[in-house]
Amino acid sequence: SLTKTGFQFYYLPTVYIMVFITGLVGNSLAIWMFVCHMRPWSSISVYMFNLALADFCYVLSLPFLIFYYFNKTDWIFGDVLCRLQRFIFHVNLYGSILFLTCISVHRYTGVVHPLKSLGRLKKKNA
């Protein structure tokens, strides 16, 4: 049986390591594609670039959480880094929700009101 202790010290670090590796590779690739290979950007590209950037910032904070759980929940990085790590988590959480909502509203407007949205769904409005 998976106890709370086993969950914290074995399952969470393992999942965070997998998220770190896939997130680092995936978001790095996405940011590289947006910056180097996508011209011109559409409004959806702007939203998706910002979503990838927010997720990339969160991925960079994961090694601290991984170490925290491997170290049996003993935070050794100081109060400032603890607060910064939690701040980055919440900025990513709400930023990701915002960008996904913007993409959904953009898609909804384009499908439900295609003629009205022609002039409004531009890159400068993103």
N, CA, C and O atoms as CSV, one atom per row, in Angstrom:
chain,resi,resn,atom,element,x,y,z
A,1,SER,N,N,0.840,-1.187,0.000
A,1,SER,CA,C,0.000,0.000,0.000
A,1,SER,C,C,0.880,1.242,0.000
A,1,SER,O,O,1.964,1.264,0.583
A,2,LEU,N,N,0.385,2.265,-0.665
A,2,LEU,CA,C,1.135,3.509,-0.791
A,2,LEU,C,C,0.714,4.447,0.331
A,2,LEU,O,O,-0.383,5.004,0.297
A,3,THR,N,N,1.570,4.622,1.314
A,3,THR,CA,C,1.257,5.501,2.429
A,3,THR,C,C,1.547,6.936,2.036
A,3,THR,O,O,2.102,7.204,0.970
A,4,LYS,N,N,1.159,7.862,2.919
A,4,LYS,CA,C,1.432,9.277,2.660
A,4,LYS,C,C,2.934,9.514,2.544
A,4,LYS,O,O,3.381,10.279,1.690
A,5,THR,N,N,3.696,8.869,3.388
A,5,THR,CA,C,5.149,9.016,3.347
A,5,THR,C,C,5.709,8.471,2.044
A,5,THR,O,O,6.537,9.121,1.405
A,6,GLY,N,N,5.272,7.297,1.648
A,6,GLY,CA,C,5.730,6.722,0.390
A,6,GLY,C,C,5.337,7.572,-0.797
A,6,GLY,O,O,6.107,7.725,-1.746
A,7,PHE,N,N,4.141,8.123,-0.745
A,7,PHE,CA,C,3.663,8.989,-1.821
A,7,PHE,C,C,4.554,10.216,-1.948
A,7,PHE,O,O,4.976,10.570,-3.049
A,8,GLN,N,N,4.843,10.866,-0.820
A,8,GLN,CA,C,5.652,12.086,-0.836
A,8,GLN,C,C,7.090,11.832,-1.266
A,8,GLN,O,O,7.647,12.596,-2.054
A,9,PHE,N,N,7.683,10.784,-0.765
A,9,PHE,CA,C,9.121,10.612,-0.950
A,9,PHE,C,C,9.503,9.782,-2.164
A,9,PHE,O,O,10.660,9.810,-2.584
A,10,TYR,N,N,8.568,9.048,-2.733
A,10,TYR,CA,C,8.908,8.215,-3.894
A,10,TYR,C,C,8.116,8.598,-5.142
A,10,TYR,O,O,8.684,8.776,-6.220
A,11,TYR,N,N,6.807,8.722,-4.983
A,11,TYR,CA,C,5.964,8.994,-6.145
A,11,TYR,C,C,6.134,10.434,-6.646
A,11,TYR,O,O,6.353,10.639,-7.840
A,12,LEU,N,N,6.038,11.433,-5.761
A,12,LEU,CA,C,6.137,12.833,-6.185
A,12,LEU,C,C,7.467,13.164,-6.860
A,12,LEU,O,O,7.455,13.769,-7.932
A,13,PRO,N,N,8.615,12.796,-6.280
A,13,PRO,CA,C,9.864,13.106,-6.986
A,13,PRO,C,C,9.955,12.429,-8.349
A,13,PRO,O,O,10.474,13.012,-9.301
A,14,THR,N,N,9.452,11.203,-8.443
A,14,THR,CA,C,9.489,10.489,-9.720
A,14,THR,C,C,8.647,11.207,-10.766
A,14,THR,O,O,9.080,11.388,-11.904
A,15,VAL,N,N,7.452,11.612,-10.381
A,15,VAL,CA,C,6.578,12.335,-11.311
A,15,VAL,C,C,7.192,13.684,-11.667
A,15,VAL,O,O,7.175,14.081,-12.832
A,16,TYR,N,N,7.732,14.392,-10.679
A,16,TYR,CA,C,8.354,15.692,-10.953
A,16,TYR,C,C,9.558,15.555,-11.882
A,16,TYR,O,O,9.790,16.429,-12.716
A,17,ILE,N,N,10.319,14.481,-11.752
A,17,ILE,CA,C,11.456,14.261,-12.658
A,17,ILE,C,C,10.954,14.050,-14.080
A,17,ILE,O,O,11.518,14.603,-15.025
A,18,MET,N,N,9.900,13.258,-14.242
A,18,MET,CA,C,9.345,13.036,-15.586
A,18,MET,C,C,8.781,14.328,-16.168
A,18,MET,O,O,8.971,14.612,-17.350
A,19,VAL,N,N,8.087,15.112,-15.341
A,19,VAL,CA,C,7.545,16.394,-15.800
A,19,VAL,C,C,8.683,17.347,-16.152
A,19,VAL,O,O,8.601,18.078,-17.139
A,20,PHE,N,N,9.747,17.338,-15.344
A,20,PHE,CA,C,10.888,18.210,-15.614
A,20,PHE,C,C,11.524,17.875,-16.959
A,20,PHE,O,O,11.781,18.770,-17.764
A,21,ILE,N,N,11.777,16.605,-17.204
A,21,ILE,CA,C,12.446,16.202,-18.448
A,21,ILE,C,C,11.565,16.503,-19.656
A,21,ILE,O,O,12.014,17.136,-20.612
A,22,THR,N,N,10.313,16.051,-19.616
A,22,THR,CA,C,9.433,16.292,-20.771
A,22,THR,C,C,9.105,17.771,-20.924
A,22,THR,O,O,9.020,18.272,-22.046
A,23,GLY,N,N,8.920,18.472,-19.816
A,23,GLY,CA,C,8.624,19.905,-19.881
A,23,GLY,C,C,9.790,20.717,-20.386
A,23,GLY,O,O,9.606,21.654,-21.162
A,24,LEU,N,N,10.994,20.370,-19.956
A,24,LEU,CA,C,12.177,21.096,-20.414
A,24,LEU,C,C,12.380,20.901,-21.910
A,24,LEU,O,O,12.612,21.863,-22.642
A,25,VAL,N,N,12.292,19.659,-22.356
A,25,VAL,CA,C,12.479,19.368,-23.779
A,25,VAL,C,C,11.338,19.965,-24.604
A,25,VAL,O,O,11.580,20.657,-25.593
A,26,GLY,N,N,10.105,19.699,-24.198
A,26,GLY,CA,C,8.947,20.152,-24.965
A,26,GLY,C,C,8.817,21.658,-25.040
A,26,GLY,O,O,8.595,22.208,-26.119
A,27,ASN,N,N,8.953,22.333,-23.910
A,27,ASN,CA,C,8.818,23.788,-23.911
A,27,ASN,C,C,10.007,24.470,-24.566
A,27,ASN,O,O,9.844,25.503,-25.215
A,28,SER,N,N,11.207,23.909,-24.407
A,28,SER,CA,C,12.374,24.468,-25.108
A,28,SER,C,C,12.185,24.365,-26.612
A,28,SER,O,O,12.456,25.314,-27.348
A,29,LEU,N,N,11.722,23.213,-27.061
A,29,LEU,CA,C,11.470,23.014,-28.486
A,29,LEU,C,C,10.382,23.960,-28.989
A,29,LEU,O,O,10.515,24.540,-30.067
A,30,ALA,N,N,9.314,24.117,-28.221
A,30,ALA,CA,C,8.227,25.015,-28.625
A,30,ALA,C,C,8.708,26.461,-28.701
A,30,ALA,O,O,8.413,27.158,-29.671
A,31,ILE,N,N,9.440,26.914,-27.698
A,31,ILE,CA,C,9.947,28.292,-27.702
A,31,ILE,C,C,10.905,28.492,-28.863
A,31,ILE,O,O,10.853,29.520,-29.539
A,32,TRP,N,N,11.783,27.521,-29.105
A,32,TRP,CA,C,12.724,27.604,-30.230
A,32,TRP,C,C,11.973,27.685,-31.557
A,32,TRP,O,O,12.331,28.476,-32.429
A,33,MET,N,N,10.932,26.867,-31.707
A,33,MET,CA,C,10.141,26.894,-32.946
A,33,MET,C,C,9.454,28.242,-33.134
A,33,MET,O,O,9.441,28.783,-34.240
A,34,PHE,N,N,8.888,28.783,-32.070
A,34,PHE,CA,C,8.216,30.078,-32.182
A,34,PHE,C,C,9.198,31.188,-32.533
A,34,PHE,O,O,8.909,32.027,-33.386
A,35,VAL,N,N,10.351,31.196,-31.883
A,35,VAL,CA,C,11.311,32.280,-32.081
A,35,VAL,C,C,12.036,32.162,-33.417
A,35,VAL,O,O,12.223,33.165,-34.105
A,36,CYS,N,N,12.441,30.970,-33.788
A,36,CYS,CA,C,13.312,30.813,-34.960
A,36,CYS,C,C,12.592,30.433,-36.250
A,36,CYS,O,O,13.094,30.735,-37.333
A,37,HIS,N,N,11.449,29.790,-36.170
A,37,HIS,CA,C,10.869,29.225,-37.386
A,37,HIS,C,C,9.455,29.692,-37.723
A,37,HIS,O,O,8.972,29.401,-38.818
A,38,MET,N,N,8.789,30.390,-36.845
A,38,MET,CA,C,7.415,30.793,-37.143
A,38,MET,C,C,7.368,32.276,-37.483
A,38,MET,O,O,7.532,33.129,-36.611
A,39,ARG,N,N,7.149,32.564,-38.718
A,39,ARG,CA,C,6.981,33.935,-39.190
A,39,ARG,C,C,5.892,33.959,-40.222
A,39,ARG,O,O,5.885,33.063,-41.066
A,40,PRO,N,N,4.999,34.865,-40.241
A,40,PRO,CA,C,4.688,35.809,-39.161
A,40,PRO,C,C,3.854,35.125,-38.072
A,40,PRO,O,O,3.238,34.083,-38.301
A,41,TRP,N,N,3.850,35.727,-36.905
A,41,TRP,CA,C,3.076,35.181,-35.803
A,41,TRP,C,C,1.612,35.561,-35.965
A,41,TRP,O,O,1.287,36.662,-36.409
A,42,SER,N,N,0.739,34.637,-35.599
A,42,SER,CA,C,-0.690,34.935,-35.526
A,42,SER,C,C,-1.034,35.215,-34.061
A,42,SER,O,O,-0.179,35.101,-33.183
A,43,SER,N,N,-2.277,35.578,-33.809
A,43,SER,CA,C,-2.667,35.829,-32.417
A,43,SER,C,C,-2.593,34.543,-31.589
A,43,SER,O,O,-2.242,34.588,-30.410
A,44,ILE,N,N,-2.918,33.408,-32.190
A,44,ILE,CA,C,-2.803,32.128,-31.481
A,44,ILE,C,C,-1.339,31.836,-31.154
A,44,ILE,O,O,-1.039,31.303,-30.085
A,45,SER,N,N,-0.432,32.178,-32.060
A,45,SER,CA,C,1.003,31.972,-31.810
A,45,SER,C,C,1.465,32.770,-30.599
A,45,SER,O,O,2.278,32.290,-29.808
A,46,VAL,N,N,0.948,33.986,-30.453
A,46,VAL,CA,C,1.313,34.819,-29.301
A,46,VAL,C,C,0.854,34.151,-28.006
A,46,VAL,O,O,1.615,34.069,-27.042
A,47,TYR,N,N,-0.389,33.676,-27.985
A,47,TYR,CA,C,-0.899,32.998,-26.786
A,47,TYR,C,C,-0.098,31.734,-26.480
A,47,TYR,O,O,0.275,31.490,-25.333
A,48,MET,N,N,0.161,30.944,-27.503
A,48,MET,CA,C,0.869,29.678,-27.293
A,48,MET,C,C,2.324,29.903,-26.883
A,48,MET,O,O,2.859,29.141,-26.077
A,49,PHE,N,N,2.971,30.935,-27.422
A,49,PHE,CA,C,4.334,31.263,-27.005
A,49,PHE,C,C,4.349,31.639,-25.525
A,49,PHE,O,O,5.208,31.182,-24.772
A,50,ASN,N,N,3.398,32.471,-25.114
A,50,ASN,CA,C,3.332,32.868,-23.706
A,50,ASN,C,C,3.016,31.684,-22.797
A,50,ASN,O,O,3.529,31.606,-21.681
A,51,LEU,N,N,2.185,30.771,-23.261
A,51,LEU,CA,C,1.890,29.560,-22.494
A,51,LEU,C,C,3.148,28.705,-22.336
A,51,LEU,O,O,3.431,28.214,-21.243
A,52,ALA,N,N,3.898,28.526,-23.414
A,52,ALA,CA,C,5.143,27.749,-23.352
A,52,ALA,C,C,6.162,28.428,-22.441
A,52,ALA,O,O,6.879,27.751,-21.703
A,53,LEU,N,N,6.232,29.752,-22.485
A,53,LEU,CA,C,7.172,30.496,-21.641
A,53,LEU,C,C,6.808,30.367,-20.157
A,53,LEU,O,O,7.685,30.183,-19.312
A,54,ALA,N,N,5.523,30.462,-19.849
A,54,ALA,CA,C,5.082,30.300,-18.456
A,54,ALA,C,C,5.391,28.893,-17.954
A,54,ALA,O,O,5.869,28.725,-16.832
A,55,ASP,N,N,5.124,27.893,-18.770
A,55,ASP,CA,C,5.412,26.513,-18.375
A,55,ASP,C,C,6.912,26.266,-18.245
A,55,ASP,O,O,7.341,25.519,-17.365
A,56,PHE,N,N,7.709,26.883,-19.107
A,56,PHE,CA,C,9.163,26.741,-19.038
A,56,PHE,C,C,9.696,27.314,-17.723
A,56,PHE,O,O,10.580,26.727,-17.098
A,57,CYS,N,N,9.157,28.459,-17.307
A,57,CYS,CA,C,9.583,29.045,-16.026
A,57,CYS,C,C,9.254,28.114,-14.865
A,57,CYS,O,O,10.043,27.982,-13.930
A,58,TYR,N,N,8.097,27.472,-14.921
A,58,TYR,CA,C,7.740,26.530,-13.862
A,58,TYR,C,C,8.669,25.321,-13.866
A,58,TYR,O,O,9.097,24.856,-12.809
A,59,VAL,N,N,8.977,24.817,-15.050
A,59,VAL,CA,C,9.852,23.646,-15.167
A,59,VAL,C,C,11.217,23.940,-14.545
A,59,VAL,O,O,11.829,23.057,-13.944
A,60,LEU,N,N,11.692,25.174,-14.686
A,60,LEU,CA,C,12.987,25.529,-14.105
A,60,LEU,C,C,12.960,25.526,-12.574
A,60,LEU,O,O,14.010,25.438,-11.937
A,61,SER,N,N,11.778,25.621,-11.987
A,61,SER,CA,C,11.689,25.587,-10.522
A,61,SER,C,C,11.525,24.168,-9.976
A,61,SER,O,O,11.623,23.963,-8.766
A,62,LEU,N,N,11.279,23.196,-10.838
A,62,LEU,CA,C,11.045,21.825,-10.374
A,62,LEU,C,C,12.244,21.148,-9.706
A,62,LEU,O,O,12.031,20.381,-8.767
A,63,PRO,N,N,13.490,21.384,-10.128
A,63,PRO,CA,C,14.599,20.717,-9.424
A,63,PRO,C,C,14.628,20.998,-7.920
A,63,PRO,O,O,15.057,20.148,-7.140
A,64,PHE,N,N,14.177,22.181,-7.514
A,64,PHE,CA,C,14.128,22.486,-6.085
A,64,PHE,C,C,13.090,21.618,-5.371
A,64,PHE,O,O,13.336,21.137,-4.265
A,65,LEU,N,N,11.934,21.419,-6.001
A,65,LEU,CA,C,10.912,20.549,-5.405
A,65,LEU,C,C,11.365,19.099,-5.381
A,65,LEU,O,O,11.116,18.381,-4.413
A,66,ILE,N,N,12.024,18.673,-6.436
A,66,ILE,CA,C,12.530,17.298,-6.491
A,66,ILE,C,C,13.508,17.060,-5.344
A,66,ILE,O,O,13.416,16.055,-4.638
A,67,PHE,N,N,14.437,17.983,-5.165
A,67,PHE,CA,C,15.403,17.853,-4.075
A,67,PHE,C,C,14.702,17.906,-2.719
A,67,PHE,O,O,15.067,17.172,-1.801
A,68,TYR,N,N,13.699,18.773,-2.593
A,68,TYR,CA,C,12.942,18.906,-1.346
A,68,TYR,C,C,12.316,17.573,-0.931
A,68,TYR,O,O,12.398,17.188,0.235
A,69,TYR,N,N,11.699,16.877,-1.866
A,69,TYR,CA,C,11.064,15.597,-1.525
A,69,TYR,C,C,12.083,14.477,-1.358
A,69,TYR,O,O,11.879,13.583,-0.535
A,70,PHE,N,N,13.169,14.504,-2.115
A,70,PHE,CA,C,14.226,13.509,-1.897
A,70,PHE,C,C,14.918,13.723,-0.555
A,70,PHE,O,O,15.453,12.780,0.028
A,71,ASN,N,N,14.908,14.961,-0.065
A,71,ASN,CA,C,15.542,15.315,1.202
A,71,ASN,C,C,14.554,15.196,2.369
A,71,ASN,O,O,14.757,15.802,3.421
A,72,LYS,N,N,13.496,14.420,2.182
A,72,LYS,CA,C,12.485,14.165,3.222
A,72,LYS,C,C,11.835,15.453,3.725
A,72,LYS,O,O,11.716,15.659,4.933
A,73,THR,N,N,11.423,16.300,2.820
A,73,THR,CA,C,10.742,17.584,3.052
A,73,THR,C,C,11.522,18.523,3.969
A,73,THR,O,O,10.941,19.229,4.794
A,74,ASP,N,N,12.816,18.522,3.817
A,74,ASP,CA,C,13.661,19.470,4.546
A,74,ASP,C,C,14.165,20.504,3.542
A,74,ASP,O,O,15.045,20.204,2.735
A,75,TRP,N,N,13.614,21.720,3.585
A,75,TRP,CA,C,13.977,22.781,2.647
A,75,TRP,C,C,15.266,23.445,3.125
A,75,TRP,O,O,15.303,24.023,4.211
A,76,ILE,N,N,16.317,23.362,2.317
A,76,ILE,CA,C,17.621,23.900,2.723
A,76,ILE,C,C,18.005,25.146,1.932
A,76,ILE,O,O,19.096,25.683,2.124
A,77,PHE,N,N,17.125,25.615,1.044
A,77,PHE,CA,C,17.493,26.705,0.144
A,77,PHE,C,C,17.147,28.091,0.674
A,77,PHE,O,O,17.380,29.083,-0.017
A,78,GLY,N,N,16.609,28.180,1.855
A,78,GLY,CA,C,16.305,29.471,2.450
A,78,GLY,C,C,14.883,29.930,2.181
A,78,GLY,O,O,14.196,29.423,1.294
A,79,ASP,N,N,14.465,30.902,2.972
A,79,ASP,CA,C,13.096,31.401,2.910
A,79,ASP,C,C,12.801,32.124,1.595
A,79,ASP,O,O,11.710,31.982,1.042
A,80,VAL,N,N,13.759,32.891,1.097
A,80,VAL,CA,C,13.537,33.667,-0.129
A,80,VAL,C,C,13.289,32.741,-1.316
A,80,VAL,O,O,12.357,32.960,-2.089
A,81,LEU,N,N,14.106,31.722,-1.464
A,81,LEU,CA,C,13.937,30.791,-2.583
A,81,LEU,C,C,12.662,29.964,-2.429
A,81,LEU,O,O,12.042,29.592,-3.425
A,82,CYS,N,N,12.271,29.680,-1.202
A,82,CYS,CA,C,11.012,28.968,-0.958
A,82,CYS,C,C,9.837,29.809,-1.446
A,82,CYS,O,O,8.955,29.317,-2.149
A,83,ARG,N,N,9.838,31.067,-1.068
A,83,ARG,CA,C,8.755,31.964,-1.495
A,83,ARG,C,C,8.786,32.184,-3.004
A,83,ARG,O,O,7.736,32.247,-3.643
A,84,LEU,N,N,9.972,32.300,-3.571
A,84,LEU,CA,C,10.098,32.487,-5.013
A,84,LEU,C,C,9.584,31.264,-5.764
A,84,LEU,O,O,8.914,31.400,-6.789
A,85,GLN,N,N,9.888,30.091,-5.269
A,85,GLN,CA,C,9.425,28.862,-5.918
A,85,GLN,C,C,7.907,28.784,-5.887
A,85,GLN,O,O,7.294,28.427,-6.893
A,86,ARG,N,N,7.290,29.107,-4.767
A,86,ARG,CA,C,5.823,29.088,-4.670
A,86,ARG,C,C,5.214,30.188,-5.545
A,86,ARG,O,O,4.166,29.982,-6.157
A,87,PHE,N,N,5.864,31.349,-5.604
A,87,PHE,CA,C,5.389,32.443,-6.457
A,87,PHE,C,C,5.407,32.023,-7.923
A,87,PHE,O,O,4.442,32.260,-8.650
A,88,ILE,N,N,6.501,31.401,-8.358
A,88,ILE,CA,C,6.607,30.937,-9.748
A,88,ILE,C,C,5.519,29.911,-10.035
A,88,ILE,O,O,4.928,29.921,-11.115
A,89,PHE,N,N,5.250,29.033,-9.085
A,89,PHE,CA,C,4.192,28.045,-9.272
A,89,PHE,C,C,2.846,28.720,-9.515
A,89,PHE,O,O,2.127,28.356,-10.445
A,90,HIS,N,N,2.505,29.702,-8.681
A,90,HIS,CA,C,1.200,30.347,-8.818
A,90,HIS,C,C,1.122,31.240,-10.053
A,90,HIS,O,O,0.067,31.321,-10.682
A,91,VAL,N,N,2.204,31.905,-10.409
A,91,VAL,CA,C,2.212,32.690,-11.648
A,91,VAL,C,C,1.985,31.767,-12.835
A,91,VAL,O,O,1.218,32.098,-13.740
A,92,ASN,N,N,2.646,30.610,-12.841
A,92,ASN,CA,C,2.440,29.645,-13.922
A,92,ASN,C,C,1.014,29.132,-13.942
A,92,ASN,O,O,0.398,29.048,-15.005
A,93,LEU,N,N,0.488,28.794,-12.793
A,93,LEU,CA,C,-0.863,28.254,-12.713
A,93,LEU,C,C,-1.875,29.228,-13.297
A,93,LEU,O,O,-2.646,28.869,-14.187
A,94,TYR,N,N,-1.874,30.454,-12.801
A,94,TYR,CA,C,-2.860,31.428,-13.262
A,94,TYR,C,C,-2.538,31.938,-14.662
A,94,TYR,O,O,-3.452,32.241,-15.429
A,95,GLY,N,N,-1.263,32.038,-15.005
A,95,GLY,CA,C,-0.891,32.424,-16.368
A,95,GLY,C,C,-1.332,31.388,-17.380
A,95,GLY,O,O,-1.850,31.738,-18.441
A,96,SER,N,N,-1.136,30.125,-17.070
A,96,SER,CA,C,-1.561,29.053,-17.973
A,96,SER,C,C,-3.072,29.049,-18.142
A,96,SER,O,O,-3.577,28.875,-19.252
A,97,ILE,N,N,-3.793,29.241,-17.047
A,97,ILE,CA,C,-5.253,29.315,-17.132
A,97,ILE,C,C,-5.666,30.492,-18.009
A,97,ILE,O,O,-6.565,30.358,-18.839
A,98,LEU,N,N,-5.025,31.633,-17.833
A,98,LEU,CA,C,-5.341,32.817,-18.634
A,98,LEU,C,C,-5.086,32.572,-20.115
A,98,LEU,O,O,-5.947,32.868,-20.943
A,99,PHE,N,N,-3.919,32.037,-20.462
A,99,PHE,CA,C,-3.588,31.826,-21.870
A,99,PHE,C,C,-4.479,30.764,-22.506
A,99,PHE,O,O,-4.872,30.908,-23.663
A,100,LEU,N,N,-4.805,29.702,-21.773
A,100,LEU,CA,C,-5.722,28.688,-22.305
A,100,LEU,C,C,-7.127,29.262,-22.492
A,100,LEU,O,O,-7.820,28.912,-23.447
A,101,THR,N,N,-7.546,30.145,-21.581
A,101,THR,CA,C,-8.840,30.813,-21.735
A,101,THR,C,C,-8.839,31.717,-22.955
A,101,THR,O,O,-9.812,31.743,-23.708
A,102,CYS,N,N,-7.757,32.461,-23.160
A,102,CYS,CA,C,-7.653,33.329,-24.339
A,102,CYS,C,C,-7.725,32.514,-25.629
A,102,CYS,O,O,-8.405,32.909,-26.576
A,103,ILE,N,N,-7.035,31.394,-25.668
A,103,ILE,CA,C,-7.071,30.527,-26.854
A,103,ILE,C,C,-8.489,30.005,-27.068
A,103,ILE,O,O,-8.971,29.972,-28.200
A,104,SER,N,N,-9.162,29.596,-25.989
A,104,SER,CA,C,-10.528,29.076,-26.101
A,104,SER,C,C,-11.498,30.150,-26.583
A,104,SER,O,O,-12.331,29.883,-27.449
A,105,VAL,N,N,-11.401,31.354,-26.037
A,105,VAL,CA,C,-12.272,32.450,-26.471
A,105,VAL,C,C,-11.994,32.794,-27.926
A,105,VAL,O,O,-12.922,33.046,-28.695
A,106,HIS,N,N,-10.733,32.806,-28.304
A,106,HIS,CA,C,-10.353,33.084,-29.691
A,106,HIS,C,C,-10.971,32.056,-30.632
A,106,HIS,O,O,-11.539,32.420,-31.661
A,107,ARG,N,N,-10.866,30.793,-30.290
A,107,ARG,CA,C,-11.432,29.720,-31.114
A,107,ARG,C,C,-12.964,29.792,-31.133
A,107,ARG,O,O,-13.583,29.633,-32.185
A,108,TYR,N,N,-13.558,30.028,-29.988
A,108,TYR,CA,C,-15.013,30.147,-29.912
A,108,TYR,C,C,-15.501,31.281,-30.812
A,108,TYR,O,O,-16.447,31.107,-31.580
A,109,THR,N,N,-14.860,32.429,-30.716
A,109,THR,CA,C,-15.258,33.582,-31.523
A,109,THR,C,C,-15.119,33.282,-33.007
A,109,THR,O,O,-15.987,33.648,-33.800
A,110,GLY,N,N,-14.045,32.626,-33.382
A,110,GLY,CA,C,-13.832,32.295,-34.786
A,110,GLY,C,C,-14.837,31.302,-35.336
A,110,GLY,O,O,-15.176,31.351,-36.518
A,111,VAL,N,N,-15.322,30.390,-34.482
A,111,VAL,CA,C,-16.268,29.369,-34.940
A,111,VAL,C,C,-17.710,29.881,-34.889
A,111,VAL,O,O,-18.469,29.695,-35.840
A,112,VAL,N,N,-18.085,30.521,-33.787
A,112,VAL,CA,C,-19.474,30.926,-33.591
A,112,VAL,C,C,-19.804,32.231,-34.319
A,112,VAL,O,O,-20.910,32.391,-34.834
A,113,HIS,N,N,-18.859,33.153,-34.363
A,113,HIS,CA,C,-19.067,34.451,-35.013
A,113,HIS,C,C,-17.966,34.696,-36.042
A,113,HIS,O,O,-17.152,35.602,-35.866
A,114,PRO,N,N,-17.928,33.910,-37.104
A,114,PRO,CA,C,-16.798,34.017,-38.042
A,114,PRO,C,C,-16.701,35.367,-38.755
A,114,PRO,O,O,-15.595,35.867,-38.961
A,115,LEU,N,N,-17.817,35.961,-39.132
A,115,LEU,CA,C,-17.755,37.231,-39.860
A,115,LEU,C,C,-17.411,38.397,-38.944
A,115,LEU,O,O,-16.646,39.281,-39.331
A,116,LYS,N,N,-17.962,38.413,-37.740
A,116,LYS,CA,C,-17.654,39.481,-36.785
A,116,LYS,C,C,-16.195,39.429,-36.335
A,116,LYS,O,O,-15.591,40.461,-36.043
A,117,SER,N,N,-15.643,38.234,-36.281
A,117,SER,CA,C,-14.299,38.073,-35.723
A,117,SER,C,C,-13.188,38.339,-36.733
A,117,SER,O,O,-12.020,38.396,-36.351
A,118,LEU,N,N,-13.520,38.502,-38.004
A,118,LEU,CA,C,-12.474,38.679,-39.019
A,118,LEU,C,C,-11.552,39.850,-38.711
A,118,LEU,O,O,-10.335,39.715,-38.828
A,119,GLY,N,N,-12.094,40.976,-38.325
A,119,GLY,CA,C,-11.267,42.142,-38.047
A,119,GLY,C,C,-10.732,42.209,-36.634
A,119,GLY,O,O,-9.825,42.992,-36.350
A,120,ARG,N,N,-11.282,41.396,-35.743
A,120,ARG,CA,C,-10.899,41.486,-34.328
A,120,ARG,C,C,-9.819,40.497,-33.909
A,120,ARG,O,O,-9.093,40.755,-32.949
A,121,LEU,N,N,-9.700,39.393,-34.596
A,121,LEU,CA,C,-8.766,38.345,-34.188
A,121,LEU,C,C,-7.413,38.555,-34.852
A,121,LEU,O,O,-6.988,37.760,-35.690
A,122,LYS,N,N,-6.751,39.623,-34.472
A,122,LYS,CA,C,-5.446,39.945,-35.046
A,122,LYS,C,C,-4.368,39.853,-33.977
A,122,LYS,O,O,-4.644,39.819,-32.778
A,123,LYS,N,N,-3.137,39.815,-34.454
A,123,LYS,CA,C,-1.994,39.661,-33.548
A,123,LYS,C,C,-1.913,40.811,-32.548
A,123,LYS,O,O,-1.594,40.586,-31.380
A,124,LYS,N,N,-2.195,42.036,-32.985
A,124,LYS,CA,C,-2.062,43.177,-32.073
A,124,LYS,C,C,-3.103,43.154,-30.960
A,124,LYS,O,O,-2.904,43.782,-29.920
A,125,ASN,N,N,-4.217,42.436,-31.162
A,125,ASN,CA,C,-5.241,42.322,-30.130
A,125,ASN,C,C,-4.980,41.171,-29.163
A,125,ASN,O,O,-5.660,41.046,-28.144
A,126,ALA,N,N,-4.017,40.351,-29.474
A,126,ALA,CA,C,-3.729,39.191,-28.621
A,126,ALA,C,C,-3.134,39.641,-27.369
A,126,ALA,O,O,-2.814,38.822,-26.508
